[in-house]
């Protein structure tokens, strides 16, 4: 089993926080933005796991919503 050290965990949290802010900024700059998870991953240049966490966080906060076509749009 691999465990993260405290500094590594803090770095990961900071990275997710920074990416979350960047995604919000992208949606604010492009109000009609509608992307799937793979598209968001490519657009933002982030790995799948980070993308999932960031998008879920923004959905949970009520900033984004998932459409029936599996795209994510700003509320």
Secondary structure, DSSP 8 states (H G I E B T S, - for coil): -----HHHHHHHHHHHHHHHHHHHHHHHHSTT-EE-HHHHHHHHT--HHHHHHHHHHHHHTTSEEE-TTS-EEE-
